Amino acid sequence: MIEIRTASENDINSIKELWKSCFDDTDEAIDLFLKRNLKHAYLAIDGEVMSMLFMLPTKVNGRTACYLYAAATAEQYRGLGLMHGLIQSALASIGAELCVTLPASDELYDYYKKRGFTELTSNTARLTRDEVVSLSKPYEVQELVVGGYCGIRNRVLKDNFLFWNNEHIELALEYNALYGAKIIRSNYGYAIAEVEGDTCYVREFICDDKNAPYLLTDLLSEVESESFVFHLSPNQKFTESKTERFAMVKYVTKYRPDSIYTGLTLD
C-alpha cells in the first residue's frame, strides 16, 4: 500500500538516490539544499521512495503559498499518477492558497497545465553591453553593512511576489554560486548573474531604481558579456521590459492575484 508522508532524517539516502537519478546536481548542492529543507519534503513510499517533491513555504501578499521544487518520480513508477496525488496531498497538508513552480521544459509546462496549473509571465529586459553601460554609474566603494536582503527585496518588489526570508535568500545565493553564477552584493542590494556563451542572464536584480546604476556598475565589473537579459518585477522601472512566459501557478482557492513575480528560484 502506498504511503504518503513527510520526510525524516532516515529518508535522506533514499531521497538523494532518487534526486541523482532524475536531476544533474552535485552532492554538495543536494546536501546544501537538504540541510535546510528536508522538513519540506513529501514522499510516496511503498517499500521504497517512489516519488518525492518539496513544498517550500512562502507567501504572496501575506497569503499562504508554496514553491514546488525537485518533483521527481522513479522511472519504473512513472505514469501511475503518483506525482499528481503527491501534489494534492501536500497542498492539503499545507493549506496553501496557491502553489508556484518553474518547469524545466515545454513538456513539463504541458504536464502541469493538465494538472490545474496556469502560466505566469515575467518582465524581461534584453540589453546590449553598451546599453547597460549607459545606465550604470560609478560610485565610491563602501563597506558592506547590510545584515540581510529580505527588507530591501520587500521594498523593491512591493506586492505580488513570492516572499523569502533572509535564510532562504542566503541559501539561494549560495546554491546559485555552486553552479558558477556570479553573486553581486552591495550596500544597495544584490544580483544573481549566470553567463551562458556571450549572454549574461540576470536571474534577480534587487535594489531601488535610484540605486540601479550603482549595482549595474558592479555587474559590469564581474562579467564581460556583450548582451544581458534581466528578469525583473513589474515594479522595477530602470529600463524597458516586456512580458515572457516564466513559471506556473496552481490556484487552490479563489484568491488570484493579477501577477506573481517568481524570482529567486533555485533552478
DRENPA-3360 file (N, C-alpha, C; in nm, 2 decimals, always signed):
BEGIN
1 = MIEIRTAS = +0.08/-0.12/+0.00/+0.00/+0.00/+0.00/+0.09/+0.12/+0.00 ~ +0.06/+0.22/-0.08/+0.14/+0.34/-0.10/+0.11/+0.44/+0.02 ~ +0.22/+0.48/+0.09/+0.21/+0.57/+0.20/+0.26/+0.71/+0.15 ~ +0.18/+0.81/+0.18/+0.23/+0.95/+0.16/+0.26/+1.02/+0.29 ~ +0.38/+1.07/+0.31/+0.42/+1.13/+0.43/+0.53/+1.23/+0.41 ~ +0.56/+1.30/+0.52/+0.67/+1.39/+0.51/+0.80/+1.31/+0.54 ~ +0.91/+1.37/+0.50/+1.04/+1.30/+0.52/+1.10/+1.32/+0.66 ~ +1.19/+1.22/+0.69/+1.27/+1.23/+0.81/+1.42/+1.21/+0.78;
9 = ENDINSIK = +1.50/+1.22/+0.88/+1.65/+1.20/+0.86/+1.68/+1.06/+0.80 ~ +1.59/+0.96/+0.83/+1.62/+0.83/+0.78/+1.59/+0.82/+0.63 ~ +1.53/+0.92/+0.57/+1.50/+0.91/+0.43/+1.60/+0.98/+0.34 ~ +1.70/+1.04/+0.40/+1.80/+1.12/+0.33/+1.87/+1.04/+0.21 ~ +1.92/+0.92/+0.24/+1.99/+0.85/+0.14/+1.90/+0.81/+0.02 ~ +1.77/+0.77/+0.06/+1.68/+0.74/-0.05/+1.64/+0.86/-0.13 ~ +1.63/+0.98/-0.07/+1.60/+1.10/-0.14/+1.71/+1.14/-0.23 ~ +1.83/+1.13/-0.18/+1.95/+1.16/-0.27/+1.96/+1.07/-0.38;
17 = ELWKSCFD = +1.93/+0.94/-0.36/+1.94/+0.84/-0.47/+1.84/+0.87/-0.58 ~ +1.72/+0.91/-0.54/+1.61/+0.94/-0.64/+1.65/+1.07/-0.71 ~ +1.70/+1.17/-0.63/+1.73/+1.30/-0.68/+1.84/+1.29/-0.79 ~ +1.94/+1.21/-0.76/+2.05/+1.20/-0.86/+2.02/+1.12/-0.98 ~ +1.91/+1.04/-0.97/+1.87/+0.96/-1.09/+1.78/+1.05/-1.18 ~ +1.73/+1.16/-1.13/+1.64/+1.25/-1.21/+1.70/+1.38/-1.24 ~ +1.80/+1.43/-1.16/+1.85/+1.57/-1.18/+2.00/+1.56/-1.19 ~ +2.06/+1.66/-1.26/+2.20/+1.67/-1.28/+2.26/+1.76/-1.18;
25 = DTDEAIDL = +2.26/+1.72/-1.05/+2.31/+1.81/-0.94/+2.42/+1.74/-0.87 ~ +2.51/+1.82/-0.81/+2.62/+1.77/-0.73/+2.58/+1.73/-0.59 ~ +2.66/+1.65/-0.53/+2.63/+1.61/-0.39/+2.63/+1.73/-0.30 ~ +2.73/+1.82/-0.33/+2.74/+1.94/-0.25/+2.61/+2.03/-0.25 ~ +2.55/+2.04/-0.37/+2.43/+2.12/-0.39/+2.31/+2.05/-0.32 ~ +2.30/+1.92/-0.34/+2.19/+1.85/-0.28/+2.20/+1.85/-0.13 ~ +2.32/+1.83/-0.07/+2.34/+1.84/+0.07/+2.31/+1.98/+0.13 ~ +2.35/+2.08/+0.06/+2.32/+2.22/+0.10/+2.17/+2.24/+0.11;
33 = FLKRNLKH = +2.10/+2.20/+0.00/+1.95/+2.21/+0.00/+1.88/+2.13/+0.11 ~ +1.92/+2.00/+0.12/+1.85/+1.92/+0.22/+1.88/+1.96/+0.36 ~ +1.99/+2.02/+0.39/+2.03/+2.07/+0.52/+1.92/+2.16/+0.58 ~ +1.86/+2.24/+0.49/+1.77/+2.35/+0.53/+1.62/+2.31/+0.49 ~ +1.60/+2.21/+0.40/+1.47/+2.19/+0.35/+1.42/+2.05/+0.36 ~ +1.49/+1.96/+0.43/+1.44/+1.83/+0.44/+1.30/+1.82/+0.50 ~ +1.27/+1.91/+0.59/+1.14/+1.91/+0.66/+1.02/+1.95/+0.56 ~ +1.06/+2.00/+0.44/+0.95/+2.04/+0.35/+0.93/+1.93/+0.24;
41 = AYLAIDGE = +0.99/+1.81/+0.26/+0.98/+1.70/+0.16/+0.86/+1.62/+0.19 ~ +0.79/+1.58/+0.08/+0.68/+1.49/+0.08/+0.71/+1.37/-0.01 ~ +0.68/+1.25/+0.05/+0.72/+1.13/-0.02/+0.61/+1.03/-0.04 ~ +0.61/+0.96/-0.16/+0.52/+0.85/-0.18/+0.60/+0.72/-0.17 ~ +0.57/+0.63/-0.08/+0.65/+0.52/-0.04/+0.57/+0.39/-0.04 ~ +0.63/+0.29/-0.10/+0.58/+0.15/-0.09/+0.70/+0.06/-0.09 ~ +0.76/+0.05/+0.03/+0.88/-0.03/+0.05/+1.00/+0.05/+0.01 ~ +0.99/+0.15/-0.08/+1.10/+0.24/-0.12/+1.04/+0.37/-0.16;
49 = VMSMLFML = +1.12/+0.47/-0.17/+1.07/+0.60/-0.22/+1.04/+0.60/-0.37 ~ +0.91/+0.61/-0.40/+0.87/+0.60/-0.54/+0.87/+0.74/-0.60 ~ +0.82/+0.84/-0.53/+0.81/+0.98/-0.58/+0.83/+1.07/-0.46 ~ +0.88/+1.19/-0.50/+0.90/+1.30/-0.40/+0.88/+1.43/-0.45 ~ +0.87/+1.53/-0.36/+0.86/+1.67/-0.40/+0.89/+1.75/-0.27 ~ +0.93/+1.88/-0.30/+0.95/+1.97/-0.19/+0.85/+2.09/-0.20 ~ +0.79/+2.12/-0.10/+0.70/+2.24/-0.10/+0.76/+2.34/+0.00 ~ +0.83/+2.44/-0.06/+0.90/+2.54/+0.02/+0.80/+2.65/+0.06;
57 = PTKVNGRT = +0.78/+2.67/+0.19/+0.67/+2.77/+0.23/+0.71/+2.91/+0.20 ~ +0.62/+2.99/+0.14/+0.64/+3.13/+0.11/+0.51/+3.20/+0.13 ~ +0.50/+3.32/+0.09/+0.37/+3.40/+0.10/+0.36/+3.49/-0.03 ~ +0.24/+3.52/-0.06/+0.22/+3.62/-0.17/+0.12/+3.72/-0.11 ~ +0.16/+3.84/-0.09/+0.07/+3.94/-0.03/+0.02/+3.90/+0.11 ~ +0.10/+3.83/+0.18/+0.06/+3.78/+0.31/-0.02/+3.66/+0.32 ~ -0.05/+3.60/+0.20/-0.13/+3.48/+0.19/-0.04/+3.36/+0.18 ~ -0.09/+3.25/+0.24/-0.01/+3.13/+0.25/+0.01/+3.07/+0.11;
65 = ACYLYAAA = +0.14/+3.05/+0.07/+0.17/+2.99/-0.06/+0.29/+2.90/-0.05 ~ +0.33/+2.83/-0.16/+0.44/+2.74/-0.15/+0.50/+2.73/-0.29 ~ +0.63/+2.70/-0.29/+0.71/+2.68/-0.42/+0.74/+2.54/-0.43 ~ +0.69/+2.48/-0.54/+0.71/+2.33/-0.57/+0.85/+2.32/-0.64 ~ +0.93/+2.23/-0.57/+1.07/+2.22/-0.62/+1.11/+2.07/-0.62 ~ +1.20/+2.03/-0.71/+1.26/+1.90/-0.71/+1.15/+1.79/-0.71 ~ +1.05/+1.80/-0.79/+0.95/+1.70/-0.80/+1.00/+1.59/-0.89 ~ +1.00/+1.46/-0.84/+1.06/+1.35/-0.91/+1.00/+1.22/-0.88;
73 = TAEQYRGL = +0.99/+1.14/-0.98/+0.93/+1.00/-0.97/+1.03/+0.90/-1.03 ~ +1.06/+0.80/-0.96/+1.15/+0.69/-1.01/+1.09/+0.64/-1.14 ~ +1.18/+0.61/-1.24/+1.14/+0.58/-1.37/+1.04/+0.47/-1.38 ~ +1.06/+0.36/-1.30/+0.97/+0.25/-1.30/+0.83/+0.27/-1.25 ~ +0.81/+0.39/-1.19/+0.68/+0.42/-1.13/+0.61/+0.54/-1.20 ~ +0.66/+0.58/-1.31/+0.60/+0.69/-1.38/+0.48/+0.65/-1.46 ~ +0.38/+0.74/-1.47/+0.26/+0.71/-1.54/+0.15/+0.65/-1.46 ~ +0.18/+0.65/-1.33/+0.08/+0.59/-1.23/+0.00/+0.69/-1.16;
81 = GLMHGLIQ = +0.03/+0.82/-1.18/-0.05/+0.93/-1.12/+0.01/+0.96/-0.98 ~ +0.13/+0.91/-0.95/+0.18/+0.93/-0.81/+0.21/+1.08/-0.79 ~ +0.27/+1.15/-0.88/+0.30/+1.29/-0.86/+0.18/+1.38/-0.84 ~ +0.07/+1.35/-0.92/-0.05/+1.43/-0.90/-0.11/+1.41/-0.76 ~ -0.11/+1.29/-0.72/-0.16/+1.26/-0.58/-0.07/+1.32/-0.48 ~ +0.06/+1.32/-0.50/+0.15/+1.37/-0.40/+0.13/+1.52/-0.39 ~ +0.12/+1.59/-0.50/+0.10/+1.74/-0.50/-0.03/+1.77/-0.43 ~ -0.14/+1.70/-0.46/-0.27/+1.72/-0.39/-0.26/+1.70/-0.24;
89 = SALASIGA = -0.19/+1.60/-0.20/-0.18/+1.57/-0.06/-0.10/+1.67/+0.01 ~ +0.01/+1.72/-0.05/+0.10/+1.82/+0.01/+0.03/+1.95/+0.02 ~ -0.05/+1.99/-0.08/-0.12/+2.12/-0.08/-0.23/+2.11/+0.03 ~ -0.29/+2.00/+0.05/-0.40/+1.99/+0.15/-0.34/+2.00/+0.29 ~ -0.22/+1.94/+0.31/-0.15/+1.94/+0.43/-0.10/+2.08/+0.47 ~ -0.05/+2.15/+0.37/+0.00/+2.29/+0.40/-0.11/+2.39/+0.41 ~ -0.22/+2.37/+0.34/-0.33/+2.47/+0.34/-0.30/+2.59/+0.26 ~ -0.21/+2.58/+0.16/-0.17/+2.69/+0.08/-0.28/+2.74/-0.01;
97 = ELCVTLPA = -0.29/+2.87/-0.04/-0.38/+2.92/-0.13/-0.34/+2.92/-0.27 ~ -0.21/+2.91/-0.29/-0.16/+2.89/-0.43/-0.02/+2.83/-0.42 ~ +0.02/+2.77/-0.54/+0.14/+2.69/-0.55/+0.21/+2.73/-0.68 ~ +0.34/+2.77/-0.67/+0.41/+2.81/-0.79/+0.53/+2.71/-0.82 ~ +0.55/+2.69/-0.94/+0.67/+2.61/-0.98/+0.73/+2.66/-1.11 ~ +0.85/+2.62/-1.14/+0.92/+2.67/-1.26/+0.96/+2.54/-1.34 ~ +0.87/+2.50/-1.44/+0.90/+2.39/-1.52/+1.03/+2.40/-1.60 ~ +1.10/+2.29/-1.61/+1.23/+2.30/-1.68/+1.22/+2.28/-1.83;
105 = SDELYDYY = +1.11/+2.24/-1.88/+1.09/+2.22/-2.02/+0.95/+2.24/-2.07 ~ +0.93/+2.25/-2.20/+0.80/+2.27/-2.26/+0.71/+2.15/-2.22 ~ +0.77/+2.03/-2.22/+0.69/+1.91/-2.18/+0.64/+1.92/-2.04 ~ +0.72/+1.98/-1.95/+0.67/+1.99/-1.81/+0.57/+2.10/-1.80 ~ +0.57/+2.20/-1.88/+0.47/+2.31/-1.88/+0.34/+2.24/-1.92 ~ +0.34/+2.15/-2.02/+0.22/+2.08/-2.06/+0.17/+1.99/-1.95 ~ +0.26/+1.92/-1.88/+0.23/+1.83/-1.77/+0.15/+1.90/-1.66 ~ +0.21/+2.02/-1.62/+0.14/+2.09/-1.51/+0.01/+2.16/-1.55;
113 = KKRGFTEL = +0.01/+2.20/-1.68/-0.12/+2.26/-1.73/-0.23/+2.16/-1.71 ~ -0.21/+2.03/-1.74/-0.31/+1.93/-1.74/-0.35/+1.90/-1.59 ~ -0.27/+1.95/-1.50/-0.30/+1.93/-1.36/-0.34/+2.05/-1.28 ~ -0.40/+2.15/-1.36/-0.46/+2.26/-1.30/-0.37/+2.39/-1.28 ~ -0.25/+2.38/-1.33/-0.16/+2.50/-1.32/-0.18/+2.59/-1.44 ~ -0.16/+2.72/-1.43/-0.17/+2.81/-1.54/-0.03/+2.89/-1.55 ~ -0.01/+2.94/-1.66/+0.12/+3.01/-1.69/+0.13/+3.14/-1.62 ~ +0.25/+3.18/-1.57/+0.28/+3.31/-1.53/+0.38/+3.37/-1.62;
121 = TSNTARLT = +0.39/+3.50/-1.62/+0.48/+3.57/-1.71/+0.58/+3.65/-1.62 ~ +0.69/+3.69/-1.68/+0.79/+3.77/-1.61/+0.82/+3.89/-1.70 ~ +0.87/+4.00/-1.64/+0.91/+4.11/-1.72/+1.06/+4.09/-1.75 ~ +1.09/+4.09/-1.88/+1.22/+4.06/-1.93/+1.28/+4.18/-2.01 ~ +1.40/+4.22/-1.97/+1.47/+4.32/-2.05/+1.59/+4.27/-2.11 ~ +1.60/+4.29/-2.24/+1.72/+4.24/-2.32/+1.80/+4.37/-2.36 ~ +1.93/+4.37/-2.32/+2.01/+4.49/-2.34/+2.15/+4.45/-2.39 ~ +2.21/+4.54/-2.47/+2.35/+4.52/-2.51/+2.43/+4.57/-2.40;
129 = RDEVVSLS = +2.56/+4.53/-2.40/+2.65/+4.58/-2.30/+2.66/+4.74/-2.30 ~ +2.66/+4.80/-2.42/+2.67/+4.94/-2.43/+2.55/+5.00/-2.36 ~ +2.43/+4.94/-2.38/+2.31/+4.99/-2.32/+2.32/+4.98/-2.16 ~ +2.37/+4.87/-2.11/+2.39/+4.86/-1.97/+2.49/+4.96/-1.92 ~ +2.60/+4.98/-1.99/+2.70/+5.09/-1.96/+2.63/+5.22/-1.95 ~ +2.55/+5.26/-2.04/+2.48/+5.39/-2.04/+2.39/+5.41/-1.92 ~ +2.34/+5.30/-1.86/+2.26/+5.30/-1.74/+2.33/+5.30/-1.61 ~ +2.46/+5.25/-1.62/+2.54/+5.24/-1.50/+2.60/+5.37/-1.45;
137 = KPYEVQEL = +2.65/+5.37/-1.33/+2.71/+5.49/-1.27/+2.81/+5.45/-1.17 ~ +2.94/+5.49/-1.19/+3.04/+5.45/-1.09/+3.01/+5.52/-0.95 ~ +3.06/+5.46/-0.85/+3.05/+5.51/-0.72/+3.16/+5.47/-0.63 ~ +3.18/+5.54/-0.52/+3.29/+5.51/-0.43/+3.25/+5.39/-0.35 ~ +3.34/+5.29/-0.35/+3.31/+5.16/-0.28/+3.30/+5.19/-0.13 ~ +3.19/+5.13/-0.07/+3.17/+5.15/+0.07/+3.17/+5.01/+0.14 ~ +3.19/+5.01/+0.27/+3.19/+4.89/+0.34/+3.05/+4.83/+0.34 ~ +3.04/+4.70/+0.32/+2.91/+4.63/+0.32/+2.85/+4.63/+0.46;
145 = VVGGYCGI = +2.73/+4.69/+0.48/+2.67/+4.70/+0.61/+2.54/+4.63/+0.62 ~ +2.49/+4.58/+0.51/+2.35/+4.52/+0.51/+2.36/+4.38/+0.58 ~ +2.28/+4.36/+0.68/+2.28/+4.24/+0.75/+2.20/+4.13/+0.68 ~ +2.10/+4.17/+0.60/+2.02/+4.08/+0.52/+1.95/+4.15/+0.41 ~ +1.91/+4.08/+0.31/+1.85/+4.14/+0.19/+1.70/+4.13/+0.19 ~ +1.64/+4.07/+0.28/+1.49/+4.05/+0.28/+1.42/+4.18/+0.28 ~ +1.46/+4.27/+0.36/+1.39/+4.40/+0.37/+1.40/+4.48/+0.24 ~ +1.52/+4.48/+0.18/+1.54/+4.55/+0.05/+1.45/+4.49/-0.05;
153 = RNRVLKDN = +1.45/+4.36/-0.06/+1.37/+4.29/-0.16/+1.22/+4.32/-0.14 ~ +1.17/+4.32/-0.02/+1.03/+4.35/+0.00/+1.00/+4.49/-0.04 ~ +1.09/+4.59/-0.01/+1.07/+4.73/-0.05/+1.07/+4.75/-0.20 ~ +1.16/+4.68/-0.27/+1.17/+4.69/-0.41/+1.05/+4.63/-0.49 ~ +1.01/+4.51/-0.45/+0.91/+4.43/-0.52/+0.77/+4.48/-0.48 ~ +0.75/+4.52/-0.36/+0.62/+4.59/-0.31/+0.51/+4.49/-0.29 ~ +0.46/+4.42/-0.40/+0.35/+4.33/-0.38/+0.35/+4.23/-0.50 ~ +0.26/+4.13/-0.49/+0.25/+4.02/-0.59/+0.38/+3.96/-0.62;
161 = FLFWNNEH = +0.45/+3.91/-0.52/+0.58/+3.84/-0.53/+0.59/+3.73/-0.43 ~ +0.67/+3.63/-0.46/+0.70/+3.52/-0.36/+0.79/+3.58/-0.25 ~ +0.74/+3.58/-0.13/+0.82/+3.63/-0.02/+0.92/+3.52/+0.03 ~ +1.05/+3.57/+0.04/+1.15/+3.48/+0.10/+1.22/+3.55/+0.21 ~ +1.25/+3.48/+0.32/+1.32/+3.54/+0.44/+1.47/+3.54/+0.41 ~ +1.54/+3.60/+0.50/+1.69/+3.61/+0.49/+1.76/+3.47/+0.47 ~ +1.71/+3.37/+0.55/+1.77/+3.24/+0.54/+1.76/+3.18/+0.40 ~ +1.64/+3.19/+0.34/+1.62/+3.14/+0.21/+1.70/+3.22/+0.10;
169 = IELALEYN = +1.71/+3.35/+0.12/+1.78/+3.43/+0.02/+1.93/+3.39/+0.03 ~ +1.99/+3.37/+0.15/+2.13/+3.33/+0.16/+2.15/+3.19/+0.10 ~ +2.05/+3.10/+0.12/+2.06/+2.97/+0.06/+2.06/+2.98/-0.09 ~ +1.97/+3.06/-0.15/+1.96/+3.08/-0.29/+2.09/+3.13/-0.35 ~ +2.15/+3.23/-0.28/+2.27/+3.29/-0.33/+2.39/+3.19/-0.33 ~ +2.39/+3.11/-0.22/+2.50/+3.01/-0.21/+2.48/+2.90/-0.31 ~ +2.35/+2.86/-0.33/+2.31/+2.75/-0.42/+2.35/+2.78/-0.56 ~ +2.31/+2.91/-0.60/+2.34/+2.95/-0.74/+2.49/+2.96/-0.76;
177 = ALYGAKII = +2.57/+3.01/-0.66/+2.71/+3.02/-0.67/+2.78/+2.89/-0.69 ~ +2.72/+2.78/-0.64/+2.78/+2.65/-0.66/+2.78/+2.61/-0.80 ~ +2.68/+2.66/-0.88/+2.67/+2.63/-1.02/+2.74/+2.74/-1.11 ~ +2.82/+2.82/-1.05/+2.90/+2.92/-1.13/+2.84/+3.05/-1.15 ~ +2.72/+3.08/-1.09/+2.66/+3.21/-1.10/+2.74/+3.31/-1.03 ~ +2.74/+3.43/-1.09/+2.81/+3.55/-1.02/+2.71/+3.61/-0.92 ~ +2.75/+3.62/-0.80/+2.67/+3.68/-0.70/+2.72/+3.82/-0.66 ~ +2.65/+3.92/-0.70/+2.69/+4.06/-0.68/+2.62/+4.11/-0.56;
185 = RSNYGYAI = +2.70/+4.15/-0.45/+2.64/+4.21/-0.33/+2.69/+4.35/-0.31 ~ +2.60/+4.43/-0.26/+2.64/+4.57/-0.23/+2.56/+4.62/-0.12 ~ +2.59/+4.75/-0.08/+2.50/+4.81/+0.02/+2.36/+4.83/-0.03 ~ +2.35/+4.84/-0.16/+2.22/+4.87/-0.23/+2.13/+4.75/-0.26 ~ +2.19/+4.63/-0.26/+2.11/+4.51/-0.29/+2.20/+4.40/-0.34 ~ +2.15/+4.32/-0.43/+2.22/+4.21/-0.48/+2.17/+4.17/-0.62 ~ +2.25/+4.09/-0.69/+2.21/+4.04/-0.82/+2.27/+3.90/-0.84 ~ +2.19/+3.82/-0.91/+2.24/+3.68/-0.95/+2.26/+3.68/-1.10;
193 = AEVEGDTC = +2.38/+3.66/-1.15/+2.40/+3.66/-1.29/+2.47/+3.53/-1.33 ~ +2.41/+3.47/-1.44/+2.46/+3.35/-1.50/+2.50/+3.37/-1.64 ~ +2.62/+3.34/-1.67/+2.68/+3.36/-1.80/+2.67/+3.24/-1.89 ~ +2.60/+3.25/-2.00/+2.59/+3.14/-2.10/+2.64/+3.19/-2.23 ~ +2.75/+3.14/-2.28/+2.81/+3.19/-2.40/+2.84/+3.34/-2.39 ~ +2.79/+3.42/-2.48/+2.81/+3.56/-2.48/+2.70/+3.64/-2.41 ~ +2.61/+3.57/-2.34/+2.49/+3.64/-2.28/+2.50/+3.62/-2.13 ~ +2.47/+3.72/-2.06/+2.46/+3.72/-1.91/+2.31/+3.73/-1.88;
201 = YVREFICD = +2.26/+3.62/-1.81/+2.12/+3.62/-1.77/+2.12/+3.66/-1.62 ~ +2.06/+3.77/-1.60/+2.05/+3.83/-1.46/+1.92/+3.77/-1.40 ~ +1.93/+3.67/-1.32/+1.81/+3.60/-1.27/+1.74/+3.68/-1.17 ~ +1.81/+3.76/-1.09/+1.74/+3.85/-1.00/+1.83/+3.97/-0.98 ~ +1.76/+4.09/-0.98/+1.84/+4.22/-0.97/+1.76/+4.30/-0.87 ~ +1.81/+4.31/-0.75/+1.73/+4.37/-0.64/+1.80/+4.49/-0.58 ~ +1.74/+4.61/-0.61/+1.78/+4.73/-0.55/+1.68/+4.84/-0.59 ~ +1.67/+4.95/-0.52/+1.58/+5.06/-0.56/+1.63/+5.11/-0.70;
209 = DKNAPYLL = +1.53/+5.16/-0.78/+1.56/+5.21/-0.91/+1.67/+5.32/-0.91 ~ +1.67/+5.40/-0.81/+1.76/+5.51/-0.80/+1.91/+5.46/-0.78 ~ +1.92/+5.34/-0.72/+2.05/+5.28/-0.70/+2.09/+5.17/-0.80 ~ +2.00/+5.15/-0.90/+2.03/+5.05/-1.00/+2.16/+5.09/-1.08 ~ +2.19/+5.21/-1.11/+2.31/+5.24/-1.18/+2.44/+5.19/-1.11 ~ +2.43/+5.20/-0.98/+2.55/+5.15/-0.90/+2.56/+5.00/-0.90 ~ +2.45/+4.93/-0.89/+2.46/+4.79/-0.89/+2.50/+4.74/-1.03 ~ +2.45/+4.81/-1.14/+2.49/+4.78/-1.27/+2.64/+4.79/-1.29;
217 = TDLLSEVE = +2.70/+4.89/-1.23/+2.85/+4.91/-1.23/+2.92/+4.79/-1.18 ~ +2.87/+4.74/-1.06/+2.93/+4.62/-1.00/+2.91/+4.50/-1.10 ~ +2.79/+4.49/-1.16/+2.77/+4.38/-1.25/+2.86/+4.38/-1.37 ~ +2.88/+4.50/-1.43/+2.97/+4.51/-1.54/+3.12/+4.47/-1.50 ~ +3.16/+4.50/-1.38/+3.29/+4.47/-1.34/+3.31/+4.32/-1.32 ~ +3.20/+4.24/-1.30/+3.21/+4.10/-1.28/+3.20/+4.01/-1.41 ~ +3.13/+4.07/-1.51/+3.11/+3.99/-1.63/+3.14/+4.07/-1.75 ~ +3.19/+4.00/-1.86/+3.23/+4.06/-1.98/+3.14/+4.04/-2.09;
225 = SESFVFHL = +3.02/+3.99/-2.07/+2.92/+3.96/-2.17/+2.89/+4.09/-2.25 ~ +2.85/+4.06/-2.38/+2.81/+4.17/-2.47/+2.66/+4.19/-2.48 ~ +2.58/+4.09/-2.42/+2.44/+4.10/-2.41/+2.39/+4.06/-2.28 ~ +2.28/+4.12/-2.23/+2.23/+4.10/-2.10/+2.08/+4.07/-2.11 ~ +2.03/+3.98/-2.03/+1.88/+3.95/-2.01/+1.85/+3.96/-1.87 ~ +1.76/+4.06/-1.83/+1.73/+4.09/-1.69/+1.59/+4.03/-1.67 ~ +1.57/+3.95/-1.56/+1.44/+3.91/-1.51/+1.40/+4.01/-1.40 ~ +1.29/+4.08/-1.43/+1.25/+4.19/-1.34/+1.11/+4.18/-1.29;
233 = SPNQKFTE = +1.07/+4.25/-1.19/+0.94/+4.26/-1.15/+0.87/+4.38/-1.21 ~ +0.74/+4.38/-1.22/+0.67/+4.50/-1.28/+0.70/+4.63/-1.21 ~ +0.75/+4.63/-1.08/+0.78/+4.75/-1.01/+0.91/+4.81/-1.05 ~ +1.00/+4.73/-1.12/+1.13/+4.78/-1.15/+1.13/+4.85/-1.28 ~ +1.16/+4.98/-1.28/+1.14/+5.07/-1.39/+1.27/+5.13/-1.45 ~ +1.38/+5.07/-1.41/+1.51/+5.14/-1.45/+1.53/+5.12/-1.60 ~ +1.46/+5.02/-1.66/+1.47/+5.00/-1.81/+1.34/+4.94/-1.86 ~ +1.32/+4.95/-1.99/+1.20/+4.90/-2.05/+1.21/+4.74/-2.06;
241 = SKTERFAM = +1.10/+4.68/-2.04/+1.09/+4.53/-2.05/+0.96/+4.49/-2.11 ~ +0.96/+4.36/-2.14/+0.83/+4.30/-2.20/+0.80/+4.17/-2.13 ~ +0.68/+4.12/-2.14/+0.64/+4.00/-2.07/+0.67/+3.88/-2.15 ~ +0.72/+3.77/-2.08/+0.75/+3.64/-2.14/+0.71/+3.54/-2.04 ~ +0.68/+3.42/-2.09/+0.64/+3.30/-2.01/+0.75/+3.27/-1.91 ~ +0.71/+3.25/-1.78/+0.81/+3.22/-1.68/+0.73/+3.16/-1.56 ~ +0.74/+3.03/-1.53/+0.68/+2.96/-1.42/+0.53/+2.94/-1.44 ~ +0.48/+2.86/-1.34/+0.33/+2.83/-1.34/+0.28/+2.84/-1.20;
249 = VKYVTKYR = +0.15/+2.85/-1.19/+0.08/+2.86/-1.06/-0.04/+2.78/-1.06 ~ -0.07/+2.72/-0.95/-0.19/+2.65/-0.93/-0.27/+2.72/-0.82 ~ -0.39/+2.77/-0.85/-0.47/+2.85/-0.75/-0.56/+2.74/-0.68 ~ -0.54/+2.73/-0.55/-0.61/+2.63/-0.47/-0.74/+2.69/-0.42 ~ -0.74/+2.82/-0.40/-0.87/+2.89/-0.35/-0.91/+2.99/-0.46 ~ -1.00/+3.08/-0.42/-1.05/+3.18/-0.52/-0.95/+3.30/-0.52 ~ -0.85/+3.30/-0.43/-0.76/+3.41/-0.43/-0.67/+3.40/-0.55 ~ -0.67/+3.50/-0.64/-0.59/+3.50/-0.76/-0.54/+3.64/-0.79;
257 = PDSIYTGL = -0.41/+3.67/-0.74/-0.35/+3.80/-0.78/-0.33/+3.81/-0.92 ~ -0.33/+3.94/-0.97/-0.32/+3.96/-1.12/-0.19/+3.90/-1.17 ~ -0.08/+3.92/-1.10/+0.05/+3.87/-1.15/+0.13/+3.83/-1.02 ~ +0.23/+3.74/-1.04/+0.32/+3.70/-0.93/+0.46/+3.70/-0.98 ~ +0.55/+3.78/-0.92/+0.69/+3.78/-0.96/+0.75/+3.65/-0.89 ~ +0.82/+3.57/-0.97/+0.87/+3.45/-0.92/+1.02/+3.44/-0.92 ~ +1.09/+3.55/-0.90/+1.23/+3.55/-0.89/+1.29/+3.47/-0.78 ~ +1.42/+3.46/-0.77/+1.50/+3.39/-0.67/+1.46/+3.24/-0.66;
265 = TLD = +1.44/+3.18/-0.77/+1.42/+3.03/-0.78/+1.55/+2.96/-0.76 ~ +1.55/+2.83/-0.73/+1.67/+2.76/-0.72/+1.70/+2.68/-0.85 ~ +1.63/+2.70/-0.95/+1.65/+2.63/-1.08/+1.76/+2.71/-1.16;
% end
